[in-house]
Amino acid sequence: MKVLTEKNLLDYIAGAVILGCGGGGGSEWGKRMVDDALEKGCSFKLADISEIDGEAML
């Protein structure tokens, strides 16, 4: 499992804005959410599919 850095998260936000072709809004909202979560001590993790139990509910 990979712990995502703030840079990783901001890169994902930038990609989502590009893929949304302007229809999903700007990146400001996403950046605020990331900042708020990190200030509260939250972390973001990315799991490989092989790390997830086949019976898990996602």
Sequence and secondary structure as in RCSB ss.txt:
>XXXX:A:sequence
MKVLTEKNLLDYIAGAVILGCGGGGGSEWGKRMVDDALEKGCSFKLADISEIDGEAML
>XXXX:A:secstr
 EEE HHHHHHHHHHHHHHTTTTT  SHHHHHHHHHHHHTT  EEE  GGGS TT   
